[in-house]
Amino acid sequence: MPTHPFTSVFFFLVLLCVSFLLTVSSAAGRGLLAADSPLTPKASLIRYWNKEIHTNLPKSPLILSKASPLNAIDAAVFTKLAAQNALSTQLPAFCSSAKLFCFPDLAASLEKYDKDTTFAGYSDKNFTNYGSGLAGGFNTFKNYSDNENLPVNSFRRYGRDGTGRDEKFSSYAPNGNVIDQSFNTYGTGATGGTGEFKNYAEQVNVPNLRFTSYSDSSNAKHQSFSSYSGDTNSGDERFSSYGKNGNGVPNIFKGYGENSNVMGSDFSNYGENANGELDNFTSYGFNGNVPQNNFNNYGEQGNVGVSSFDSYRDQSNVGDDSFQSYAKDSNAGKVNFKNYGKSFNEGTDTFKGYGGKAATGQEIGFKIYGVNNTFKEYSKKGVSFAKYTNLTSTPSAEATTMKASGSSVNKWVEPGKFFRESNLKKGTVMPMPDIKDKMPQRSFLPRSITSKLPFSTSNIAQLKQTFHALDNSTMEKIISDALHECERASSPGETKRCVSSGEDMIDFATSVLGRNVAARTTENVNGSKKKILIGSVKGINGGKVTKSVSCHQSLYPYLLYYCHSVPKVRVYEADILDPTSKAKINHGVAICHLDTSSWSPTHGAFAALGSAPGGVEVCHWIFENDLTWTIAD
């Protein structure tokens, strides 16, 4: 009979503890395997700090709070599993014990439930094959996955081949953090009925929403997206093979992605070979910041389709839209763009293969159009530009550009997120942005484990297997994005490293700054999203230009920091007071970048401060759970 891994590790630790107990009193030796044992990863981090950092300043409470909570036995067991590439076999226990960010594995499918059902207060359910082949009736989802930190829901083969059946999603997954929703082969082959998504995924952080093979081959199935993913931050929505081969399928996108920040939408193979497809995009991407929308192979070979874009991406900031192979070879298609991209700040739209050369009876109208647009290989026949922004010439296939007015360009940047160095003076009243940490709570892993886990895009298959990341899943994207960011080349003058343990962070900070260092962070989140009064201000290194190492969290299963040092900065500490009572409510750390010449012209700091790269210095607060290292003084 093979020996259980816990058994061999336990006897090893027992021998170690006996040896240790010979040198300490019985009172001091009690509880050696508990959380405060000298054998834990946290105790090891404290010893490493004492060894590598030559200052008498207190240790950073933030870094110590992020140390691995594993006890000695669990650390040894999971280290051995990592060495055997077997952590995936104990992933739930590993994630729970080590305080990691892992999506729960889906429960068994609810496909056997075949009656009319109202789901209220549900989360993390598997609706695979649910409602397939049913005639009439309804399913309603009300208050589904509300305020969940990591909601994971799968609607695969949902409502397939149904007849006259209604599905309504009302208040679906609002206020979530890193939500993962998958609608695969949803409503395929269905006839009649309605699918309604109302208040879907609003005010969420890093959404990953996938509609794959949605309503394909359906007949007169009505889909409505009302108030879809509004006020979201840094996510992606993909509509792949949506409405393919459908007949008389009306889709309404109303209030889609409004007021969102850095959103991406992909419409691929959308409405392909559809008959009588009716799509209405109303108030789509309104007031967004750096939106990126891709319409690829949209409406190809459709028959008598109508797409209406009314108030599309109006008043958005920068961003890109790509229309490739849009309505190609369609018959009698009609596409209307009304108030498309008007008043945004230097965005880019690319139309390639738009309308197709073989389009028959096609009408494409652009009314009140925006700036920086490129039309390449678009149908010269049947395309009209009414009231185009550039009224001095006739639009053509060549790029047409004009400068944005510049008025109100700072409305996409949160007040106080960026400020001038002159604001850091006693008596200044200024807005403070929301400095609260929006990331899932996680801890470092001990070096003994991270040293045995690959960390490169070339080994992403092993990482996906370890953390149960399915293909095209949110977890796969999270892992891939972090790895690419860590592997990218440094910016001019930047020295960077991604660190996954407190020891790694100490090593990088001391390699740049020496061993007489201090880790600084803003004390708490008081004052967030309010007016604050600046109290006493102290410039680190006497207020002179100094070196620093700033560390910002990256989204990853375990705690990962992107640490970097950039030239020409000044670092300040300031008391933050309530402007009415004058009472101290916080102690903030701010960093001022004096050389911004290599920054992107579209950086939010320039929109907020009304400048350009190299024009002004840019200061910002160190947010909750981020920190900057400086020479101790």
Backbone torsions as a table, in degrees:
resi	resn	phi	psi	omega
1	MET	NA	126.8	-178.5
2	PRO	-66.5	149.3	178.9
3	THR	-77.7	131.2	177.6
4	HIS	-65.8	138.9	-178.1
5	PRO	-58.1	-31.4	179.3
6	PHE	-64.7	-33.5	-174.9
7	THR	-66.9	-50.4	-178.1
8	SER	-64.6	-40.2	179.2
9	VAL	-66.1	-38.8	-178.6
10	PHE	-62.5	-45.4	-179.0
11	PHE	-66.0	-34.6	176.3
12	PHE	-62.2	-43.7	-179.2
13	LEU	-68.9	-35.9	178.0
14	VAL	-60.8	-45.3	178.9
15	LEU	-62.2	-39.6	178.8
16	LEU	-63.5	-42.5	-179.0
17	CYS	-66.6	-39.6	179.2
18	VAL	-61.0	-42.9	178.4
19	SER	-61.7	-41.3	-179.3
20	PHE	-67.9	-38.4	-177.7
21	LEU	-65.2	-23.7	178.8
22	LEU	-64.6	-19.5	-176.4
23	THR	-107.3	1.1	-179.8
24	VAL	-130.7	164.2	177.4
25	SER	-71.8	163.1	179.9
26	SER	-64.9	-33.6	-179.7
27	ALA	-66.3	-43.4	-178.6
28	ALA	-71.2	-23.7	-176.0
29	GLY	-85.6	-9.3	-178.6
30	ARG	-66.8	139.8	174.1
31	GLY	74.8	31.9	-176.4
32	LEU	-64.6	-25.0	-178.4
33	LEU	-95.9	4.6	179.2
34	ALA	-80.2	-179.2	-174.3
35	ALA	-61.4	-29.9	-177.8
36	ASP	-96.7	17.5	179.6
37	SER	-67.6	147.5	175.1
38	PRO	-67.7	-5.7	179.6
39	LEU	-95.8	-0.9	-177.1
40	THR	-81.1	161.0	175.1
41	PRO	-58.5	-36.7	179.6
42	LYS	-64.7	-42.8	178.2
43	ALA	-63.4	-38.2	177.8
44	SER	-63.4	-39.7	178.5
45	LEU	-63.5	-41.0	179.2
46	ILE	-62.7	-42.4	178.4
47	ARG	-63.8	-38.2	-179.5
48	TYR	-66.6	-41.0	176.8
49	TRP	-58.7	-48.1	-178.8
50	ASN	-61.0	-32.9	-177.2
51	LYS	-78.0	-39.1	-169.8
52	GLU	-97.4	-24.4	-175.9
53	ILE	-107.3	120.0	-174.5
54	HIS	-101.0	69.2	175.4
55	THR	-148.9	152.6	179.3
56	ASN	-92.7	6.9	178.2
57	LEU	-66.0	151.8	177.8
58	PRO	-60.1	148.6	176.4
59	LYS	-67.9	151.3	-178.1
60	SER	-65.7	115.9	176.0
61	PRO	-59.5	-32.5	180.0
62	LEU	-63.3	-50.0	-178.0
63	ILE	-64.3	-41.1	179.1
64	LEU	-64.9	-34.1	-179.9
65	SER	-70.2	-20.8	-179.9
66	LYS	-94.5	0.2	178.1
67	ALA	-62.7	153.0	-179.1
68	SER	-59.7	131.7	178.8
69	PRO	-83.4	4.0	-177.9
70	LEU	-62.0	140.4	171.9
71	ASN	-82.5	176.0	-172.6
72	ALA	-62.2	-43.1	-177.8
73	ILE	-66.0	-49.2	-178.7
74	ASP	-61.6	-39.7	179.1
75	ALA	-60.7	-42.1	179.7
76	ALA	-67.2	-42.2	-178.9
77	VAL	-64.7	-47.9	-177.7
78	PHE	-71.0	-27.7	173.9
79	THR	-63.8	-42.6	179.2
80	LYS	-66.6	-40.3	177.7
81	LEU	-64.0	-38.7	178.3
82	ALA	-63.4	-41.0	178.9
83	ALA	-63.6	-28.6	179.6
84	GLN	-93.2	5.2	-175.3
85	ASN	53.6	43.2	-175.6
86	ALA	-123.8	15.6	179.4
87	LEU	-61.9	-29.7	-178.1
88	SER	-61.9	-25.3	-179.9
89	THR	-72.8	-18.5	179.9
90	GLN	-125.5	30.6	-171.9
91	LEU	-59.3	-48.7	-179.7
92	PRO	-56.4	-44.0	179.5
93	ALA	-67.0	-40.0	179.1
94	PHE	-62.5	-47.6	-178.3
95	CYS	-64.3	-40.0	-179.1
96	SER	-69.1	-46.9	-176.6
97	SER	-69.6	-37.6	-175.8
98	ALA	-91.2	-1.7	-179.6
99	LYS	57.6	63.2	-179.7
100	LEU	-107.4	173.4	176.2
101	PHE	-103.4	103.8	179.7
102	CYS	-134.8	139.4	174.4
103	PHE	-76.2	139.4	177.2
104	PRO	-69.2	145.3	173.1
105	ASP	-69.1	139.5	-177.5
106	LEU	-65.1	145.5	176.6
107	ALA	-74.8	177.6	178.6
108	ALA	-61.7	151.6	-177.0
109	SER	-66.6	148.7	176.9
110	LEU	-94.7	22.8	-171.1
111	GLU	-61.3	-20.7	-177.5
112	LYS	-75.5	-13.7	177.6
113	TYR	-78.5	112.5	-171.4
114	ASP	-121.5	15.4	179.8
115	LYS	-105.9	170.3	176.7
116	ASP	-61.1	130.3	-171.4
117	THR	-139.7	140.7	170.7
118	THR	-113.5	119.8	-180.0
119	PHE	-99.8	116.4	178.0
120	ALA	-126.4	130.7	177.1
121	GLY	74.6	25.9	-179.4
122	TYR	-91.7	156.6	172.3
123	SER	-159.9	156.3	175.8
124	ASP	50.9	48.7	179.3
125	LYS	-111.2	157.4	179.8
126	ASN	-111.3	109.5	-177.5
127	PHE	-104.7	37.0	178.8
128	THR	-67.5	132.0	179.3
129	ASN	63.6	18.0	-177.8
130	TYR	-78.6	129.6	176.7
131	GLY	74.6	11.5	-178.9
132	SER	-70.3	137.1	174.9
133	GLY	73.4	9.1	-177.7
134	LEU	-88.7	149.8	179.0
135	ALA	-110.2	131.3	177.4
136	GLY	67.1	-177.4	176.8
137	GLY	82.0	-166.1	-172.6
138	PHE	-157.7	159.0	165.1
139	ASN	-131.2	130.8	176.7
140	THR	-124.9	138.6	178.8
141	PHE	-117.4	108.6	-176.8
142	LYS	-118.9	132.7	-178.6
143	ASN	52.8	52.7	-176.7
144	TYR	-96.1	123.5	179.5
145	SER	58.2	36.5	178.9
146	ASP	-67.3	136.4	170.8
147	ASN	55.7	28.5	178.3
148	GLU	-82.8	144.8	178.2
149	ASN	-76.2	-44.2	-177.6
150	LEU	-134.8	62.8	-178.8
151	PRO	-70.0	135.2	177.3
152	VAL	-130.3	117.8	-179.2
153	ASN	-134.6	138.2	-179.6
154	SER	-122.3	122.4	175.0
155	PHE	-118.2	78.9	-179.5
156	ARG	-99.9	135.4	-179.8
157	ARG	50.8	43.4	-176.8
158	TYR	-89.2	128.4	177.0
159	GLY	67.6	23.8	-176.5
160	ARG	-68.5	135.8	177.1
161	ASP	59.0	22.7	177.0
162	GLY	-76.8	162.4	180.0
163	THR	-129.5	121.6	176.0
164	GLY	58.7	31.8	-176.8
165	ARG	-105.4	140.3	-176.7
166	ASP	-107.1	134.7	173.3
167	GLU	-124.4	125.6	-178.4
168	LYS	-126.1	129.0	176.7
169	PHE	-114.6	105.8	-178.2
170	SER	-113.4	129.8	-179.0
171	SER	53.3	62.5	-174.8
172	TYR	-98.5	116.7	173.5
173	ALA	54.2	45.3	176.5
174	PRO	-76.7	156.3	173.7
175	ASN	59.1	24.8	179.9
176	GLY	-84.0	165.7	178.2
177	ASN	-123.7	119.1	-179.6
178	VAL	57.7	59.6	-176.8
179	ILE	-83.7	148.9	-178.4
180	ASP	-130.0	105.3	-177.5
181	GLN	-123.8	131.4	-178.0
182	SER	-128.7	121.0	175.3
183	PHE	-116.4	92.6	-178.5
184	ASN	-106.8	138.7	-177.1
185	THR	42.5	52.5	-177.8
186	TYR	-90.5	124.4	176.0
187	GLY	69.4	17.3	-179.6
188	THR	-62.4	131.5	177.3
189	GLY	72.3	9.5	-178.2
190	ALA	-76.3	151.8	178.1
191	THR	-122.8	125.9	178.1
192	GLY	66.6	-173.3	-179.3
193	GLY	80.5	179.9	-177.9
194	THR	-135.6	151.2	170.2
195	GLY	-124.5	119.7	-174.9
196	GLU	-123.0	126.0	175.0
197	PHE	-114.8	108.2	-175.9
198	LYS	-120.6	133.3	-176.4
199	ASN	51.1	55.5	-174.4
200	TYR	-94.7	120.6	173.0
201	ALA	55.1	44.7	179.0
202	GLU	-81.6	145.4	174.2
203	GLN	55.0	43.7	178.5
204	VAL	-105.9	161.7	-179.1
205	ASN	-111.2	123.8	178.5
206	VAL	56.3	61.6	176.8
207	PRO	-76.7	150.4	171.3
208	ASN	-133.1	98.1	-173.2
209	LEU	-113.2	126.8	-175.2
210	ARG	-127.1	123.2	173.3
211	PHE	-115.1	94.1	-176.7
212	THR	-109.5	130.3	-178.0
213	SER	51.6	60.8	-174.0
214	TYR	-103.9	122.9	178.2
215	SER	60.5	25.9	176.9
216	ASP	-66.3	142.2	176.7
217	SER	57.3	25.0	179.0
218	SER	-89.0	162.1	-176.5
219	ASN	-123.9	111.5	176.6
220	ALA	55.1	36.7	175.6
221	LYS	-90.8	120.0	-172.9
222	HIS	-92.0	124.2	179.4
223	GLN	-118.7	131.8	-178.3
224	SER	-130.2	125.0	175.5
225	PHE	-112.2	103.8	-178.2
226	SER	-114.5	129.4	-177.4
227	SER	52.2	62.5	-174.0
228	TYR	-98.8	120.5	174.6
229	SER	52.6	42.8	176.5
230	GLY	-74.5	149.0	176.1
231	ASP	58.1	33.8	-179.3
232	THR	-93.2	168.2	-175.6
233	ASN	-131.9	120.0	167.3
234	SER	55.1	64.8	178.6
235	GLY	-140.6	-172.9	-178.3
236	ASP	-138.7	145.3	174.0
237	GLU	-130.9	130.7	-177.2
238	ARG	-126.2	127.8	175.2
239	PHE	-115.0	98.3	-178.3
240	SER	-111.9	134.9	-178.9
241	SER	50.1	54.9	-175.9
242	TYR	-99.7	121.8	176.6
243	GLY	70.8	19.9	-178.4
244	LYS	-65.0	135.6	179.5
245	ASN	59.1	21.6	179.5
246	GLY	-77.1	160.1	179.9
247	ASN	-125.1	115.3	178.4
248	GLY	59.8	45.5	-176.8
249	VAL	-98.2	107.4	176.9
250	PRO	-89.8	127.9	178.0
251	ASN	-121.5	128.4	-178.2
252	ILE	-117.4	121.1	175.3
253	PHE	-111.9	105.4	-175.8
254	LYS	-122.8	131.9	-179.1
255	GLY	61.8	44.6	-173.1
256	TYR	-93.1	120.4	174.8
257	GLY	63.9	29.3	-178.5
258	GLU	-71.0	143.5	175.2
259	ASN	57.6	28.9	-177.4
260	SER	-92.9	157.2	-176.5
261	ASN	-115.8	119.6	176.3
262	VAL	54.3	58.4	179.9
263	MET	-100.3	149.2	175.0
264	GLY	-126.2	131.6	176.4
265	SER	-125.8	131.4	178.4
266	ASP	-120.7	122.9	174.8
267	PHE	-114.3	96.7	-177.0
268	SER	-113.9	138.3	-178.7
269	ASN	50.8	43.1	-174.2
270	TYR	-93.3	123.3	177.0
271	GLY	69.0	22.6	-177.9
272	GLU	-65.9	133.5	178.9
273	ASN	58.3	22.1	-178.4
274	ALA	-80.2	153.4	179.7
275	ASN	-114.6	120.3	178.3
276	GLY	67.4	32.4	179.1
277	GLU	-67.7	133.4	179.7
278	LEU	-126.2	109.9	179.7
279	ASP	-118.4	131.5	-179.4
280	ASN	-126.8	109.8	177.9
281	PHE	-101.9	104.1	-177.8
282	THR	-113.3	130.8	-178.8
283	SER	51.6	55.0	-175.1
284	TYR	-93.8	121.8	176.9
285	GLY	66.3	25.3	-177.1
286	PHE	-62.5	135.0	173.2
287	ASN	58.4	31.4	-179.8
288	GLY	-83.7	160.9	177.2
289	ASN	-113.8	116.8	-179.4
290	VAL	53.5	51.4	176.5
291	PRO	-75.5	150.7	174.9
292	GLN	-134.8	113.7	-177.2
293	ASN	-119.3	127.0	-180.0
294	ASN	-117.1	120.6	175.5
295	PHE	-111.1	98.7	-173.0
296	ASN	-116.2	125.8	-177.7
297	ASN	53.5	54.0	-175.5
298	TYR	-99.4	122.4	175.3
299	GLY	69.2	22.1	-177.5
300	GLU	-64.6	134.2	177.9
301	GLN	57.9	27.0	176.3
302	GLY	-75.8	161.0	-178.1
303	ASN	-121.4	118.7	177.4
304	VAL	53.3	46.0	178.5
305	GLY	-89.4	154.0	178.7
306	VAL	-132.7	122.3	174.4
307	SER	-119.7	128.8	-178.4
308	SER	-121.2	120.9	176.9
309	PHE	-111.4	102.6	-176.4
310	ASP	-112.4	121.6	-176.8
311	SER	56.6	61.7	-175.7
312	TYR	-96.2	119.2	177.1
313	ARG	55.8	31.4	-179.6
314	ASP	-67.0	137.1	176.2
315	GLN	61.9	26.5	176.2
316	SER	-86.5	159.9	-175.4
317	ASN	-108.1	120.6	179.0
318	VAL	55.8	-139.7	178.5
319	GLY	83.3	171.3	-178.1
320	ASP	-140.4	143.2	171.3
321	ASP	-124.9	135.9	178.5
322	SER	-126.1	121.3	176.1
323	PHE	-113.2	100.1	-179.9
324	GLN	-114.5	133.5	-179.6
325	SER	50.3	55.8	-176.2
326	TYR	-98.0	124.1	179.0
327	ALA	58.2	31.3	-178.6
328	LYS	-65.2	133.9	176.4
329	ASP	55.4	26.8	178.8
330	SER	-81.5	162.9	-177.0
331	ASN	-115.5	119.8	176.3
332	ALA	55.5	37.9	178.0
333	GLY	-79.4	154.9	179.8
334	LYS	-136.2	122.5	179.8
335	VAL	-128.0	123.0	179.9
336	ASN	-116.4	125.2	173.9
337	PHE	-111.3	110.4	-179.9
338	LYS	-116.0	125.7	-177.8
339	ASN	55.1	59.5	-176.6
340	TYR	-94.5	114.3	173.3
341	GLY	63.9	20.8	-179.3
342	LYS	-68.3	137.6	171.7
343	SER	73.6	15.2	176.3
344	PHE	-88.5	171.6	-171.9
345	ASN	-100.9	97.2	171.1
346	GLU	51.0	50.4	173.2
347	GLY	-84.4	179.1	-179.5
348	THR	-135.0	130.2	176.4
349	ASP	-123.3	131.3	179.8
350	THR	-119.9	123.8	177.6
351	PHE	-114.4	107.8	-178.3
352	LYS	-123.9	129.5	-178.4
353	GLY	61.9	36.9	-172.6
354	TYR	-89.9	122.9	-178.7
355	GLY	86.9	-30.0	177.3
356	GLY	75.8	149.3	-177.9
357	LYS	-76.2	-19.5	-175.3
358	ALA	-104.4	14.1	-178.6
359	ALA	-62.7	140.8	-177.0
360	THR	-115.7	126.4	176.0
361	GLY	59.5	32.6	-172.2
362	GLN	-90.9	144.3	176.4
363	GLU	-129.3	121.5	177.8
364	ILE	-129.1	117.9	-175.5
365	GLY	-117.9	132.1	176.1
366	PHE	-114.9	117.3	-178.4
367	LYS	-124.5	129.5	-177.4
368	ILE	55.3	70.6	-173.5
369	TYR	-96.1	164.4	-172.9
370	GLY	-92.4	-148.0	-172.6
371	VAL	-121.9	169.1	176.3
372	ASN	52.6	57.5	-176.9
373	ASN	-117.4	138.8	179.4
374	THR	-119.3	123.9	177.4
375	PHE	-111.8	112.3	-177.7
376	LYS	-127.1	128.2	178.7
377	GLU	56.5	47.8	176.9
378	TYR	-105.9	159.0	-178.2
379	SER	-65.4	120.1	179.7
380	LYS	-75.3	-16.1	-176.8
381	LYS	-105.2	131.6	176.9
382	GLY	85.1	6.7	178.1
383	VAL	-109.0	122.4	-177.8
384	SER	-121.2	146.8	178.8
385	PHE	-121.4	100.8	-178.2
386	ALA	-101.6	128.7	179.1
387	LYS	55.6	43.3	178.8
388	TYR	-64.0	148.4	-175.5
389	THR	-54.6	-45.1	179.7
390	ASN	-84.4	95.3	-174.3
391	LEU	-85.9	-1.6	-175.4
392	THR	-86.8	-11.5	-179.5
393	SER	-149.7	165.7	179.8
394	THR	-84.0	125.9	-179.3
395	PRO	-60.9	147.8	178.8
396	SER	-141.3	-166.0	179.4
397	ALA	-73.5	-10.1	179.2
398	GLU	-78.1	156.3	178.4
399	ALA	-64.6	140.0	176.6
400	THR	-120.9	126.2	-176.9
401	THR	-131.6	155.7	171.8
402	MET	-154.4	159.8	-179.2
403	LYS	-81.4	140.4	175.8
404	ALA	-68.8	154.9	-176.4
405	SER	-64.4	-28.9	179.8
406	GLY	85.2	-8.8	-178.8
407	SER	-74.4	134.8	177.1
408	SER	59.0	28.7	-177.9
409	VAL	-68.9	-16.2	-178.0
410	ASN	-88.1	6.6	-175.8
411	LYS	-72.2	-14.7	179.6
412	TRP	-88.9	-3.6	-177.9
413	VAL	-110.8	128.6	-178.0
414	GLU	-60.3	131.7	179.9
415	PRO	-54.7	132.4	177.7
416	GLY	86.7	-5.1	-178.6
417	LYS	-66.1	-37.1	175.2
418	PHE	-127.9	144.1	-178.7
419	PHE	-152.6	168.9	180.0
420	ARG	-86.6	157.6	-179.4
421	GLU	-63.0	-28.7	-179.9
422	SER	-65.8	-17.2	177.0
423	ASN	-71.5	-21.1	-176.3
424	LEU	-85.5	62.6	176.6
425	LYS	-131.3	143.5	179.5
426	LYS	-56.2	131.0	178.9
427	GLY	98.9	-8.4	179.3
428	THR	-73.8	131.9	171.4
429	VAL	-103.6	127.3	-175.6
430	MET	-150.0	158.4	176.1
431	PRO	-77.5	146.8	172.7
432	MET	-110.8	133.9	178.5
433	PRO	-73.1	177.0	174.4
434	ASP	-75.1	106.3	-177.9
435	ILE	-97.8	9.3	-179.8
436	LYS	-67.6	143.0	178.7
437	ASP	-73.4	121.5	-178.9
438	LYS	-96.3	-2.6	-177.4
439	MET	-77.0	153.3	171.8
440	PRO	-61.3	145.9	179.6
441	GLN	-70.6	130.5	179.8
442	ARG	-145.8	166.9	175.5
443	SER	-124.0	160.6	170.2
444	PHE	-62.0	157.0	165.7
445	LEU	-98.7	150.2	175.1
446	PRO	-65.9	151.8	179.2
447	ARG	-56.5	-32.4	-178.5
448	SER	-60.1	-25.5	178.9
449	ILE	-94.8	-47.4	-177.4
450	THR	-62.4	-29.5	179.3
451	SER	-66.8	-18.2	-179.2
452	LYS	-103.7	-1.2	176.6
453	LEU	-102.9	132.9	177.2
454	PRO	-66.1	154.2	176.7
455	PHE	-144.7	73.5	179.2
456	SER	-162.4	153.4	178.7
457	THR	-64.1	-25.8	179.2
458	SER	-69.9	-19.3	179.2
459	ASN	-112.2	24.9	-174.8
460	ILE	-65.5	-27.9	179.0
461	ALA	-61.4	-42.1	178.9
462	GLN	-67.4	-39.5	178.7
463	LEU	-65.3	-40.1	177.5
464	LYS	-62.1	-40.2	179.1
465	GLN	-66.5	-40.3	-179.1
466	THR	-63.6	-43.4	-174.1
467	PHE	-102.9	20.0	175.2
468	HIS	53.0	44.8	180.0
469	ALA	-94.2	110.0	179.5
470	LEU	-73.5	161.4	175.8
471	ASP	-59.3	136.8	177.6
472	ASN	62.6	19.9	179.7
473	SER	-89.7	167.8	176.2
474	THR	-60.6	-42.0	-178.6
475	MET	-64.3	-38.5	176.6
476	GLU	-60.7	-43.1	-179.4
477	LYS	-66.3	-40.3	179.6
478	ILE	-61.3	-46.9	-179.9
479	ILE	-63.7	-46.7	-178.1
480	SER	-62.7	-45.1	-178.8
481	ASP	-61.5	-43.6	-179.0
482	ALA	-65.2	-42.9	-179.3
483	LEU	-63.5	-43.2	179.8
484	HIS	-64.4	-39.5	178.8
485	GLU	-65.4	-39.7	179.9
486	CYS	-71.5	-28.1	-177.0
487	GLU	-90.9	-12.4	-177.2
488	ARG	-65.5	157.1	179.1
489	ALA	-66.3	148.9	178.9
490	SER	-67.3	150.4	173.5
491	SER	-72.1	164.1	179.4
492	PRO	-55.5	123.8	178.4
493	GLY	82.1	-3.2	-176.0
494	GLU	-90.8	140.6	168.3
495	THR	-117.1	125.8	-172.4
496	LYS	-138.8	157.5	173.8
497	ARG	-160.0	140.3	171.7
498	CYS	-91.6	131.3	-175.8
499	VAL	-122.8	141.2	-176.4
500	SER	-123.2	13.7	174.7
501	SER	-151.3	158.8	177.1
502	GLY	-61.3	-37.4	178.7
503	GLU	-63.0	-41.2	178.5
504	ASP	-62.7	-40.3	179.7
505	MET	-64.7	-43.2	178.0
506	ILE	-60.4	-43.7	-179.5
507	ASP	-60.0	-44.6	-177.7
508	PHE	-68.8	-44.9	-179.1
509	ALA	-60.4	-44.5	-178.1
510	THR	-72.9	-27.5	177.6
511	SER	-68.0	-28.2	179.7
512	VAL	-91.3	-39.9	-168.6
513	LEU	-109.4	-12.1	-171.2
514	GLY	90.9	-176.2	-171.7
515	ARG	-93.6	-7.2	177.8
516	ASN	-94.4	76.5	-171.1
517	VAL	-127.3	161.6	175.6
518	ALA	-136.4	140.5	176.9
519	ALA	-97.9	124.4	-174.4
520	ARG	-121.2	141.3	174.7
521	THR	-150.8	160.1	176.1
522	THR	-65.1	137.4	-168.1
523	GLU	-64.1	-43.2	-178.4
524	ASN	-153.9	-166.2	-178.2
525	VAL	-107.3	8.0	-179.6
526	ASN	-61.0	136.2	-177.6
527	GLY	98.9	-10.8	-179.4
528	SER	-56.0	134.6	175.1
529	LYS	62.2	25.5	179.3
530	LYS	-134.5	170.8	170.9
531	LYS	-77.2	138.6	179.0
532	ILE	-128.7	159.4	176.5
533	LEU	-113.2	126.8	179.7
534	ILE	-78.6	126.5	176.9
535	GLY	-96.1	-136.4	-179.6
536	SER	-64.2	138.5	-178.5
537	VAL	-122.4	136.6	177.7
538	LYS	-126.5	126.7	174.7
539	GLY	-88.0	124.8	178.5
540	ILE	-68.7	144.1	-175.9
541	ASN	60.1	37.0	178.7
542	GLY	68.2	20.2	-179.2
543	GLY	79.5	6.9	-179.9
544	LYS	-83.6	165.1	171.9
545	VAL	-58.9	134.1	-173.7
546	THR	-141.5	168.7	172.1
547	LYS	-90.0	148.6	174.2
548	SER	-150.9	160.4	172.9
549	VAL	-124.9	109.9	179.1
550	SER	-96.5	138.6	-178.2
551	CYS	-123.7	122.9	-178.1
552	HIS	-119.9	138.3	-179.9
553	GLN	-63.7	142.7	169.2
554	SER	-115.8	146.1	179.5
555	LEU	-76.5	121.8	-176.5
556	TYR	-162.6	161.7	-179.0
557	PRO	-56.6	-44.2	173.9
558	TYR	-106.7	167.9	-175.6
559	LEU	-64.0	124.2	-178.1
560	LEU	-132.6	130.6	177.5
561	TYR	-115.3	137.2	170.2
562	TYR	-93.9	107.8	-177.8
563	CYS	-106.7	136.6	179.8
564	HIS	-151.8	155.8	175.8
565	SER	-122.4	128.3	179.0
566	VAL	-121.7	151.9	-176.2
567	PRO	-76.4	161.9	171.4
568	LYS	56.7	68.9	175.5
569	VAL	-129.5	156.5	167.3
570	ARG	-123.5	142.9	-177.6
571	VAL	-119.4	138.6	-177.6
572	TYR	-129.9	150.5	165.8
573	GLU	-116.3	140.3	-177.0
574	ALA	-145.1	138.0	170.1
575	ASP	-72.6	136.9	179.9
576	ILE	-111.8	123.2	-173.6
577	LEU	-114.1	155.9	170.6
578	ASP	-73.3	125.5	-174.8
579	PRO	-65.4	-19.9	-179.5
580	THR	-90.2	-54.0	-176.4
581	SER	-85.6	-15.9	-176.3
582	LYS	66.2	11.8	178.7
583	ALA	-78.2	144.5	177.5
584	LYS	-71.9	128.1	-179.7
585	ILE	-119.1	-12.0	-176.2
586	ASN	-164.6	164.8	172.8
587	HIS	-131.1	109.5	-171.0
588	GLY	-100.2	153.6	172.6
589	VAL	-117.4	129.7	-179.6
590	ALA	-128.3	147.9	177.4
591	ILE	-123.5	136.9	-179.9
592	CYS	-115.2	121.9	178.3
593	HIS	-91.6	115.5	-174.0
594	LEU	-86.3	-24.5	179.8
595	ASP	-116.9	106.9	-179.7
596	THR	-112.9	18.9	-173.9
597	SER	-65.5	-25.1	-178.7
598	SER	-95.9	1.6	179.9
599	TRP	-73.6	157.2	177.8
600	SER	-68.1	140.3	177.1
601	PRO	-60.9	-21.6	-179.3
602	THR	-91.0	6.0	179.5
603	HIS	-58.3	138.3	-177.6
604	GLY	-59.0	-25.7	-179.4
605	ALA	-61.8	-36.7	-178.1
606	PHE	-76.1	-32.1	173.4
607	ALA	-65.4	-38.5	-177.8
608	ALA	-73.1	-38.6	-172.6
609	LEU	-100.6	-3.7	177.0
610	GLY	68.6	44.0	-178.5
611	SER	-138.2	-162.2	-178.1
612	ALA	-143.1	169.8	180.0
613	PRO	-51.9	129.8	-179.9
614	GLY	81.4	-4.5	-175.7
615	GLY	-80.0	-38.8	-178.8
616	VAL	-143.2	160.5	169.3
617	GLU	-75.2	154.6	-178.5
618	VAL	-128.6	124.5	179.0
619	CYS	-113.0	152.5	174.2
620	HIS	-154.5	156.4	177.4
621	TRP	-76.9	153.8	168.4
622	ILE	-82.6	120.6	-173.8
623	PHE	-78.9	168.7	178.6
624	GLU	-54.0	132.5	177.3
625	ASN	71.2	3.8	166.5
626	ASP	-101.3	166.7	-178.8
627	LEU	-157.2	162.9	173.6
628	THR	-131.7	135.6	177.7
629	TRP	-96.3	137.9	175.4
630	THR	-137.8	170.7	170.7
631	ILE	-64.3	135.5	-178.8
632	ALA	-68.5	140.7	173.9
633	ASP	-150.2	NA	NA
